[in-house]
Amino acid sequence: MSSGLGDFFKGFYEGFKSFGQSVSKVVNLILLGVVYFVGMGLTAIFAKAFGKKFLEIKATDSKSTWEKVRIKKEQLENYKRMF
């Protein structure tokens, strides 16, 4: 009789474990989807509202997308404690 009861609880445990994993997959998909779309959506709305462009891509007719680096000389004191 004891082994029958043990088998019942083992099957009960495995069933709930499988059910819990299935529910967690659905909940994670929904929650992560909502967080992603709300987070990305709000970021896109605010970026467009304030005219922010994150990649700073300029439409030019040149064949290169390289930007010129303008390096100016600084005083020696400014270089001492850079890091």
C-alpha positions as CSV (number, residue, x, y, z in Angstrom):
1,M,0.0,0.0,0.0
2,S,2.9,2.3,0.7
3,S,4.4,2.0,-2.8
4,G,1.0,2.8,-4.4
5,L,0.7,6.0,-2.3
6,G,4.4,6.9,-3.1
7,D,3.7,6.4,-6.8
8,F,0.6,8.6,-6.6
9,F,2.6,11.5,-5.0
10,K,5.5,11.0,-7.4
11,G,3.1,11.3,-10.4
12,F,1.3,14.2,-8.7
13,Y,4.7,16.0,-8.3
14,E,5.7,15.3,-11.9
15,G,2.3,16.5,-13.2
16,F,2.5,19.8,-11.2
17,K,6.1,20.3,-12.2
18,S,5.2,19.9,-15.9
19,F,2.2,22.2,-15.4
20,G,4.3,24.8,-13.6
21,Q,6.9,24.8,-16.4
22,S,4.2,25.3,-19.0
23,V,2.6,28.2,-17.1
24,S,6.0,29.8,-16.6
25,K,6.8,29.7,-20.3
26,V,3.5,31.5,-21.1
27,V,3.9,34.1,-18.3
28,N,7.5,34.8,-19.2
29,L,6.6,35.3,-22.9
30,I,3.8,37.7,-22.0
31,L,5.7,39.7,-19.4
32,L,8.9,40.0,-21.4
33,G,6.9,40.9,-24.5
34,V,5.0,43.6,-22.6
35,V,8.2,45.0,-21.1
36,Y,10.0,45.0,-24.4
37,F,7.2,46.6,-26.4
38,V,6.4,49.2,-23.7
39,G,10.1,50.0,-23.0
40,M,11.1,50.2,-26.7
41,G,7.8,51.9,-27.6
42,L,8.2,54.6,-25.0
43,T,11.9,55.1,-25.9
44,A,11.0,55.5,-29.6
45,I,8.1,57.9,-28.9
46,F,10.3,60.1,-26.6
47,A,13.2,60.0,-29.1
48,K,11.0,61.1,-32.0
49,A,9.3,63.7,-29.8
50,F,12.6,65.3,-28.8
51,G,14.3,64.7,-32.2
52,K,17.0,62.4,-30.8
53,K,18.8,60.2,-33.3
54,F,20.9,57.6,-31.5
55,L,23.1,56.6,-34.5
56,E,23.8,60.1,-35.8
57,I,23.6,58.9,-39.4
58,K,23.7,61.8,-41.8
59,A,22.5,61.5,-45.3
60,T,25.4,62.6,-47.5
61,D,26.3,61.9,-51.1
62,S,29.9,60.9,-50.2
63,K,31.0,57.4,-50.6
64,S,32.4,57.1,-47.1
65,T,30.7,57.1,-43.8
66,W,33.9,58.0,-41.9
67,E,33.8,61.1,-39.8
68,K,36.8,63.4,-39.6
69,V,38.3,63.5,-36.1
70,R,39.3,66.9,-34.9
71,I,41.9,66.6,-32.3
72,K,43.2,69.7,-30.6
73,K,46.3,70.0,-28.4
74,E,45.6,70.3,-24.8
75,Q,47.8,71.6,-22.0
76,L,50.1,69.1,-20.4
77,E,48.2,69.4,-17.1
78,N,45.0,68.1,-18.7
79,Y,46.8,64.9,-19.8
80,K,48.3,64.0,-16.4
81,R,45.3,62.6,-14.7
82,M,43.2,61.2,-17.6
83,F,42.6,57.8,-16.0
